[in-house]
Amino acid sequence: MTTYKIALIGGTGPQGKGLAYRFAKAGHAIIIGSRSSERAHQAAIDIASRVGDAAQVSGADNATAAESADVVLLAVPYDGHAVLVESLRAQLAGKVVISCVNPLGFDKRGPYGLDLADGSAAEEVQRIVPDAKLAGAFHHLSAVNLWSETELLDHEDVLVCGDDDEAKTVAINLTRAITGRDGIDAGALRLARQLEPLTAVLISINKRYKVRSGIRIAGLEHE
Ligand SMILES: NC(=O)c1ccc[n+]([C@@H]2O[C@H](COP(=O)([O-])OP(=O)(O)OC[C@H]3O[C@@H](n4cnc5c(N)ncnc54)[C@H](OP(=O)(O)O)[C@@H]3O)[C@@H](O)[C@H]2O)c1
């Protein structure tokens, strides 16, 4: 198995922490990023204590984390996303960058996808850092499921979009740590415009049926 050194930007939040836990458990080296290195260290301790002695997990401020990793995963809220990405432009240049950011709004009718000038959060990153190797992935996994004791989330699929083959391959490989199977190549980066707001549908289903729904694709030959 190929192992990666992965920075989780916003890794103190539930989604970043949950992904970091799954990746660390599978043997990847993790650097939790935060605006506060103290919060990052604390999150790294929480994750390492769940994974056990073999865990390679550390914490640092976002810029240091991104600088020292081969793969940078963005797990921050869309609010403030552009400012954060601008601040990391130098560290993201030329790197594989994976975004699980879902730009959603909520009103009295429920959740909905925001209309963005760039089309999607992933494309916003690509505009700000043109030479980053972008993929969108992990949008539809629940943070609660990621942090749970369930060995593998093998009832779910991870849809990966991107225009860069290396970035897509990394995201597809990393999915094995979560579902036990490769992620699914879902097409070009612009399809993040469909994948990101699809999460609003899942949240709506969760509320209606009191579940944590996910995505599974029919018609493929799954392992
Ligand atoms: N939660 C889920 O189940 C889930 C599922 C799929 C996808 N997602 C997506 O994953 C992303 C993270 O979700 P989350 O629930 O973990 O979010 P969150 O808890 O609101 O935020 C994650 C971390 O981002 C940092 N942060 C917050 N505001 C920021 C700002 N203005 N600038 C820079 N950093 C900021 C914070 O870390 P520091 O204060 O330590 O810097 C925070 O701990 C979101 O885009 C969400 O749509 C979430």
PDBQT file of the ligand as one rigid body, heavy atoms in Angstrom, charges set to zero:
ROOT
HETATM    1  N1  LIG A 301     -19.104  17.568   9.649  1.00  0.00    +0.000 N 
HETATM    2  C1  LIG A 301     -19.416  16.694   8.705  1.00  0.00    +0.000 C 
HETATM    3  O1  LIG A 301     -20.095  15.661   8.950  1.00  0.00    +0.000 OA
HETATM    4  C2  LIG A 301     -18.939  16.913   7.275  1.00  0.00    +0.000 A 
HETATM    5  C3  LIG A 301     -19.177  15.926   6.314  1.00  0.00    +0.000 A 
HETATM    6  C4  LIG A 301     -18.691  16.095   5.016  1.00  0.00    +0.000 A 
HETATM    7  C5  LIG A 301     -18.029  17.266   4.682  1.00  0.00    +0.000 A 
HETATM    8  N2  LIG A 301     -17.861  18.232   5.620  1.00  0.00    +0.000 N 
HETATM    9  C6  LIG A 301     -17.166  19.469   5.218  1.00  0.00    +0.000 C 
HETATM   10  O2  LIG A 301     -15.904  19.462   5.844  1.00  0.00    +0.000 OA
HETATM   11  C7  LIG A 301     -15.552  20.790   6.228  1.00  0.00    +0.000 C 
HETATM   12  C8  LIG A 301     -15.238  20.778   7.722  1.00  0.00    +0.000 C 
HETATM   13  O3  LIG A 301     -16.383  20.388   8.441  1.00  0.00    +0.000 OA
HETATM   14  P1  LIG A 301     -16.413  20.448  10.038  1.00  0.00    +0.000 P 
HETATM   15  O4  LIG A 301     -17.774  20.045  10.442  1.00  0.00    +0.000 OA
HETATM   16  O5  LIG A 301     -15.238  19.736  10.584  1.00  0.00    +0.000 OA
HETATM   17  O6  LIG A 301     -16.251  22.032  10.236  1.00  0.00    +0.000 OA
HETATM   18  P2  LIG A 301     -15.933  22.951  11.497  1.00  0.00    +0.000 P 
HETATM   19  O7  LIG A 301     -15.862  22.136  12.738  1.00  0.00    +0.000 OA
HETATM   20  O8  LIG A 301     -16.886  24.089  11.470  1.00  0.00    +0.000 OA
HETATM   21  O9  LIG A 301     -14.499  23.541  11.110  1.00  0.00    +0.000 OA
HETATM   22  C9  LIG A 301     -13.341  22.746  11.025  1.00  0.00    +0.000 C 
HETATM   23  C10 LIG A 301     -12.149  23.545  11.500  1.00  0.00    +0.000 C 
HETATM   24  O10 LIG A 301     -11.908  24.628  10.605  1.00  0.00    +0.000 OA
HETATM   25  C11 LIG A 301     -11.249  25.670  11.308  1.00  0.00    +0.000 C 
HETATM   26  N3  LIG A 301     -11.903  26.941  10.953  1.00  0.00    +0.000 N 
HETATM   27  C12 LIG A 301     -13.134  27.371  11.330  1.00  0.00    +0.000 A 
HETATM   28  N4  LIG A 301     -13.394  28.582  10.789  1.00  0.00    +0.000 NA
HETATM   29  C13 LIG A 301     -12.302  28.902  10.062  1.00  0.00    +0.000 A 
HETATM   30  C14 LIG A 301     -11.950  30.049   9.267  1.00  0.00    +0.000 A 
HETATM   31  N5  LIG A 301     -12.783  31.088   9.108  1.00  0.00    +0.000 N 
HETATM   32  N6  LIG A 301     -10.731  30.051   8.695  1.00  0.00    +0.000 NA
HETATM   33  C15 LIG A 301      -9.864  29.015   8.839  1.00  0.00    +0.000 A 
HETATM   34  N7  LIG A 301     -10.139  27.914   9.581  1.00  0.00    +0.000 NA
HETATM   35  C16 LIG A 301     -11.357  27.864  10.162  1.00  0.00    +0.000 A 
HETATM   36  C17 LIG A 301     -11.383  25.378  12.790  1.00  0.00    +0.000 C 
HETATM   37  O11 LIG A 301     -10.107  24.957  13.249  1.00  0.00    +0.000 OA
HETATM   38  P3  LIG A 301      -9.148  25.916  14.106  1.00  0.00    +0.000 P 
HETATM   39  O12 LIG A 301     -10.030  26.850  14.876  1.00  0.00    +0.000 OA
HETATM   40  O13 LIG A 301      -8.445  24.934  14.984  1.00  0.00    +0.000 OA
HETATM   41  O14 LIG A 301      -8.278  26.592  13.105  1.00  0.00    +0.000 OA
HETATM   42  C18 LIG A 301     -12.350  24.212  12.861  1.00  0.00    +0.000 C 
HETATM   43  O15 LIG A 301     -12.060  23.301  13.907  1.00  0.00    +0.000 OA
HETATM   44  C19 LIG A 301     -16.729  21.692   5.856  1.00  0.00    +0.000 C 
HETATM   45  O16 LIG A 301     -16.488  22.361   4.631  1.00  0.00    +0.000 OA
HETATM   46  C20 LIG A 301     -17.884  20.714   5.701  1.00  0.00    +0.000 C 
HETATM   47  O17 LIG A 301     -18.818  21.167   4.734  1.00  0.00    +0.000 OA
HETATM   48  C21 LIG A 301     -18.281  18.089   6.904  1.00  0.00    +0.000 A 
ENDROOT
TORSDOF 0
